Amino acid sequence: MAFGFNVAALPAYTDQLSNEIIAKSVLTTDLLQYLDLRTGYTSGTMAINLVDADLPVSALSCGFDSDGEITYTQVNVTIESLQSKTEVCPEDLRSVYQSAFMSAGTGNNEIPFEEIISNQYAEKLTKYNEGFLINGFGSTPGLKAQITSANGANLQAGTPAAWSAANAVDQALDLYDAIDESVKDRDDIIIVVSPASYRALTRGLVASNLYHFDSVNSNDVVMLPGTNATVVKSSGLVGSDYKFAGPGKMVIAATGLQDELDNFVWFYDAGNDIMKFRASWKLGVGVGQTNLFATNDLS
């Protein structure tokens, strides 16, 4: 006679419900906060208008011999219109543990953990924009292609090399020294490096016993001792030895709206019975005066 529970047809128990879903960690940085962010632009090209007044000085004499001039120039910034679109069928989730978080009805007008997924999209969008600022988009150049010695930036003295704990402090100081003297006393001087180079520099500072350097702020920035430069790590430079330094506010970042949450949405498509995600935004970056910056010209 059979008695008790017969569970031979059931799979082994796995607890998939007691913990909240966790979005994968995304490396996000915020170079944008150190630049001159301008809003209200449409796609296409915007011109950065520059003026340079020449002030010649000579011995006093009668008459009026003009030998000075005022020069107007422009630097164009290409603004790209970008988008990200995804569509999902919530019904596909009813056969897995996520069905426990779905409505009992047959409607597919929402997905479980929509807020968490949206937050991860926002983090990845931040990471993408960081990469755009550094590497550009398609044929539109980013800062890595704009701030080069070939374009007039000052090449770091000595022998530029990949940073390690042993050489990072000297390399950073050499890069800082190459910044044009006319802007070195500004309060917006930045040195932009990869996360790996940033860690090499912090290790080098500790190894050099520079105990008095400002502590790291949220693992994002550190002040280079003996200078007024803020070292900023950028996820756009992951895997790259390229670095640049100069006045951050001389880099123009142009966008449509500073807060484009209206174009960052989930919505239900009743005709196709699916949920859709849509994000769209505009972004462009340009350098007002490349000759004020320094670079190591590495790849």
MOHUSUL-V130848 format. One record per backbone hydrogen bond with DSSP energy under -1.0 kcal/mol. NH is the residue of the N-H (numbers start at 1). CO is the residue of the C=O. If there is no record, write none. Layout:
BEGIN
NH:CO
NH:CO
END
This chain:
BEGIN
10:7
33:30
34:31
35:32
36:251
37:35
38:253
40:256
41:255
44:79
46:77
48:75
50:73
52:71
54:69
71:52
73:50
75:48
77:46
79:44
80:283
82:281
84:279
86:277
88:275
92:89
93:90
94:91
96:93
99:96
100:97
101:98
102:99
117:113
118:114
119:115
120:116
121:117
122:118
123:119
124:120
125:121
126:122
127:123
128:124
129:125
130:126
131:127
132:128
133:129
134:130
135:131
136:132
137:140
140:137
143:133
144:134
146:142
147:143
148:146
152:149
153:148
154:293
156:295
168:164
171:167
172:168
173:169
174:170
175:171
176:172
177:173
178:174
179:176
180:292
183:180
186:183
190:246
191:230
192:244
193:232
198:194
199:195
200:196
201:197
202:198
203:199
204:200
205:201
206:202
207:203
208:204
209:206
210:205
211:209
213:210
217:221
220:217
222:231
224:229
227:224
230:189
231:222
232:191
233:220
234:193
237:234
238:235
240:237
244:192
245:294
246:190
248:188
250:247
251:248
252:286
253:36
254:284
255:38
263:260
264:261
265:278
267:276
269:274
273:269
274:269
275:88
276:267
277:86
278:265
279:84
280:263
281:82
283:80
284:254
286:252
288:250
292:289
293:290
294:245
295:154
296:243
END
